[in-house]
Amino acid sequence: MQIHQCRVCQSNKLERILDLGRTALANRFLKPEALKEPEPFFPLRVVLCGDCGLVQLDEEVPRETLFKEYIYASGTSSLVWAHARWLAQHLCRRYGLGAQDLVMEAASNDGTVLKEFRWQGTPVLGIEPAENIAAAAIERGIPTVVDFFDERSARQLGEEYGSARLFLARHVLAHVSDLHGFVRGIKHLLAEDGVAVIEVPHLAELFLHLEFDTIYHEHLCYFSAAVLRTLLAKFGLSIFDVDRVAIHGGSLLIHVGHEGVFPISAKVVEVLFQENNLRLSHPETWRGFAGRVAQVRESLPDFMDGLRNEGHSLAGYGAAAKANTLLAYCGIGPDRLPFIVDRSKLKQGLFTPGHHIPVRSPDALLDEQPDVTLILPWNIAEEVFEQQAEYRRRGGRMAVPIPSPRFLGSARRSGFPA
Ligand SMILES: [Zn+2]
């Protein structure tokens, strides 16, 4: 379904800034028997709101189609795990959280983050819509309500569990179609002196590092701090601090309180200043971006074909959703990339959406010893490079696809994407 109004300010001044074509759903991996069935494809277009500056998709796939059986389990990446631990320690110390302070998390996934908070001694409650993943969290002892977080569920949660001293919304806001309902829910549940911590990939990083592969149907919006400030202010909430974190290609941890409760830090001003300098709310900025994206569609297949023509064999590492945007946009199928390996057992034995590349266990790198392995989720490139020491010792080389394809050298050398 195409939308014609901005999700933050309801303006209809939406200008198209990038068209990635019609693609399959990036997380809809297929079982072998499903390969013969018709696969749904949807347009993947990005628009910029001429009034508030929100960068967003103008196509919306029903959320039940997207999230019912979601196979991203956050516990599978050690980077995510380390971040969760840091986050719990950092926030508990900073806000003096203890045994009386309820920590709630929207889209709590398999409970990886809340588990760390429980280690710090706070009561926790997760809200997670994917039944299979919520079940995994409950199995680990993390109380989890199976639901989407919105105004309706927030009111129910408030009645049953009281208000939250800390409310976490990590990498979920981009998935939310009804942003107003989501923020109203936070406003309702947040204690008087409570803090909501919203973690979003930063639009500035997407722009600077050409992270267009983070664009897929599940991510409806791509946030700057300025647009988030506009959204939150509509409901009496304000951003009083910002931390920059390296996860997901460079993200912002936005600290939010009821208006007037916390003094606003200089870091908020600094982020807004950077965004303003990059001119992220101007269409011509994004026209330049679209031109750089189009170059990847030339350079990546060229890079791969060049290697093949020299007689080198190839494989991919990391069957992430972002890999599927990249492969779909660049027209890369099993003829160029015969298989992709992934640590997630949930994905092994399946096929990528759209181009149907088989997903295998990382052991396949040693069994087949392809000459070159392309690390598709560039955000974990360093971690993968270290892990695959044996593959490299036997002569395997590793490369990353964007901003332009290149080989990775020694891990100590700079040049790793953050
Ligand atoms: Zn707008």
Residues whose N, C-alpha, C, O or C-beta is under 5 A from the ligand:
A	BS01	ZN	C6 V8 C9 Q10 S11 C49 D51 C52 G53 L54
